[in-house]
Amino acid sequence: MKWRILAALLLIAGSGGIWAFSSASLPENPQFDLPIEALRAGASDSGYADSVTVHIVAKAELAHFINTAWNGFDPEQRFYSAFEVRTGGETILIDVPHPERLHALVPGARDYYTDRYPALQQAVKRSDRMVISHVHGDHVAGIPYGDDPEAAATKTYLNEAQFAAFEEMGVPTEPNIREMGFPAALLAKTKRLDNAPWQFIAPGVAVIKAPGHTPGHQIIYIATREHEMLLLGDEVWTMENIRLERSRPRIISKYIVEEDTEAVVDILAAIIKTKKSNPGLILLPSHDEAAIVAAAKSGALTLLNAPAN
């Protein structure tokens, strides 16, 4: 009898391990609305973006299975980037990664390209407006911890959920990659985006609410005259999630990242469905340097500096 009990416990443990390290199932009919046709029509009405330049300032390395369930233990590189869009006579900066002094907080941190950080901060300085995909420090800390935080904060536009998250977060006594903080005095200087499911913020540039990875997460749509792209933020970490149709392992998603796992896979399913119907649409996970390089080769954007592997 005791051997049967032991066998049952091992079976339960094994099943639990399979569940923990598997991706949540992608729905056949996702509920998330990615209104690509409406976005195209809006770009046609509002005008198109003139150019997109990408700044990559840092690198980390994590095992493949952390990014994509059941994808092996080989190391996979992750890059930290900002997207500078020139449109309608102004410059919009999307995401502003952390400075070098905070890079040690990044899981699997490797190189920080110190010589490229000044160019990023110059982009902050010349930008007319800045938006972020979400509140994690590797996407925003270059604003409150950059060269001129007060000036940067005054031209930063947050959605209501992002503002609320920063307000609740404060400045942690022990900051980490998810919570580097935004001092209250600076947060008060930021501006608010309209409370709409999606909206154009400039010719050819729209933000789309995509709460999953964080409550205030948003995807950014950019249309130039020749190309259209979706900046996916961290709903998708690399293109492997798209190609393999698998998200992060549940144990990473639920207990490490602490995201809304079901919402993330629903959004991922919607992205995959949209891509299949629109093969020319360029998908750009913010941490996938190969996808950014491919987009640069296609002429869709300019990569300011390609990191050495």
N, C-alpha and C positions, 0 to 999 in steps of 0.2 A: 504493500500500500504506500509506504513512504517513498518508494521509487517513482510511483505514479504521481505523487504530489510534487516531487522534485522535477519530474519531467514537465508537469503542467506549469510550474513556476518558471522553468526555463523557456517554455513556449510563450508564456505571457511576457517575459522579459524581452525575448526576441521580437515578438510582435510590437512591443512598445518601442524598441529600438528602430524597427523598420518605420513605424509611424513618425517617430521623432526626426529621423533623417530623410524623410520623404517630403516632397512638396505637397502642399494642399492641392486638391484636384481643381483644374481649371474648368469653369462652367462652359457648357456648349453655347449658351445664350447669355452673355454677360449683361449685367444691368447698367454698368458704367456707360455713359453716353459720350462718345468721342465724335463730335459733330463736324467731320471733315468737310462735308459739302458746304455747310454753313460758314465754316472758316474760310474756305476758298472764295465763297461769294463775298464775305467780309473783306478779304484782302483785295479782291477786284474793286470793291467800292472805296476802300480806304487808301489804297495805294500799296506799293510793295517796298520791302526793305531794300536798301542799296547794297549792303555788304555785311558779312559776319566774320569776325576774327576771333580765334580761340587762343587763350592764354593757358598753358599747362605749367604749373609751378611745383608740383610734388608727385611723389610716387610711393605706393605701398605694395605689399605682396601678401596675399592670403591664399590658402588652398582652394582649388576649384570648387570643392563641394560646399564651401561656405557661401559662395556666390550663387551656385546652381546645384540643387539637390542631386545626389548620386552622380557627381561629375569628377570623381577622383581626388587624389591628394596632391597632385602636382601643383606647384605654385602658379598663381595667376596675378599678373600685375594690375594695379588699380591706379588711376591717375586723377589729379585734382585740378579742375579747370574752371575758367570763367569765359563767358561768351559775350563779346562786344558787338553790338548791332548798330549800324549807322542807318538811319531811316528818317525821312521827313525833315532833314536839316538838324537832327539831334542824334545823340548817342545814348543808347540804353545798354546797361551792363547787367547781365544775368548771372547770378551767383558770384561770390567773392571769397575764394578759399582763404584759409587761415595763414598767418605769417609763420615764419620758420620756428619761432620760439614756442609755438603750440603744436608743432608737428609730432613731437614725441607722444602726444595723446592719441594719435591716429593708430588703430590696430594694424600691426604689421608694417609700421612706418619704415620706409627706406630713404631714398634720396629726396632732398629738398633742393630745388634749383634756385639757389640764392640770387644768381645773376638775373633771373627772370622776374623776381618779385617787384623790383622797381617799375618795370613796364606795366605790371598789373596795377600798382598803385597810381601810376600815371593815368591808366584807363579809368580808375575810380575818380581821379581828380577832374578829368575832362568829360566824364559822363554827365548827362543832364538828368537822368533818372536811373535808379537801380531797383531790380526786383530779384527775389530769391525763389528757388524751387521749394525750399523748406528750411526749417530752423536749425538743422544740425550744423555744428561748428565748421566742418570742412566745406560748407557752402555759404557761410555768412560771416565767419569770424574776421575776415579781412576788412569788414566795415567797422565794428566797435573796437577792434584791436589793430587797425591800420595806422597809416601815417597821420591822418587828420580825421579822427572819428566824428567830431562834431559836424564838420562840413559834409562828410559822407552820410551821416544819419539824416540830415535835412532833405536829402534827395532820394532816400530809400522809401519805397512803397511796399507795405505789407498788407496781406489780406487780414481779415478780422481774426481768424484762427491763429495765424502766425503771431499777431500782436498779443493775443491772449496767452499763447504758449510762452513767449518771452517774458510777459508780465508775471506769469506764475513761476517761471524758472528763476528769475532774478539773476544774481551772479553767484553761482555755486562756490562753496568753500573748497570743494575738490572737483574742479571742472573735468569733463570728459568729452569725448567727441560728440555725443548727443546733446550735452549741456555745457557749452562754453559761456553762455550768458550774454546779456545785452544790458548794460547798466541803465537804470531807470531814467536818469537824466537824458541819456541819448535816445532811449526808446520813445520818450515824450516828443522828440523832435521829428520822428518818422511820420510819414503820411500813410493814408489808408486807400487801398483799392476799393472800387465799388463792390458791393456784395451781390455778385451775379455768378451763375455757373461758369460762364466764360465771357471774356470781354477783350476787345482790341485796346491796347494801351498806346499804340503808335501805328503808323502805316506798316502793314505786313507783320505785325507782332501782336499775338494774343496770348493771354494766360487762361488756363483751363483748370478749374478746381478738380483735384484728383486725390482726395483724402484717403490715405491707406498707409503709406510708409510713415507719415505723420498726419495729424488732423488738418493741418494747413497746407499740405503738399499741393503743388500745382505743376502741370505740364505746360511747356511754352511752345506755341506754334509760331514758326517763322516762314514767311513766304517772300522770296525774291522773284524777279520776273522769270527766272529759269528753273528754280528749285523750290521745294517746300520741305520743311523738316519739323520734327517733333523733338524737343529737348525733354527727355523723359525723367530728368532728375534721378531720384533713387527708387522710383517704383520698379525700375529694372536696373540692376547693377552693371551687367554686361550683355552683349548681344547673344551670349549663350542661352540666356533665359528665353529669348525670342526663338532662336533656332531649335532648341530642345523642347520648347513649350513647357518649361518647368521653372518654378520660382525658387526661392531660398528654402532650405530645410525648415520644417516647422519649429525645430528647437532653436534655430537661429532667429527666425522671424518672431516667434511668440515670446521667447525668454531672454534673448540677447538684445535684439533690436527693439523689442516690445512694440511692434507695429500691429495694425489690424490685418492679420493674415488673410482672412477671407476677402477683404476689400482689395488687398494687393493682388491676389490671383484673379479677381474679377477684372481689375484694371488691366492686368497683363493679358488676359483673354481678349479684352476689347482692343488692345494694341495689336495683338497678333491678327485678329480678324480684320482690322482696318488695313494693316500692311498687306494681307493677302489680296484684298480688294483694290489696293492702291500700291502696286509694286514699285512705283517711282518715288514714293514717299520715303524720305531719309529719316531713320530712327537713330537718335544719339543719346544713349545712356551716358551720364556725365562722367563716369569713371572708366569708360572703354576707349582707350587711346587708339586702338585699331579701327574702330568705327569712325573716330574723328579724322584719322589719317585718310581713310577711304573717302570720306566726304570732301576732304581737301583735294584729293586727287581728281575727284569728279568736278571740281570747280565750284562746289556749293559754298565753300568757306575757305578762309585763309588760316593756316596753322602758324602762329607766330614763331614758335620754336618746337621742333619735334624732339622729345626726350630721347636720349640714348638708352638703349635697353641694357 
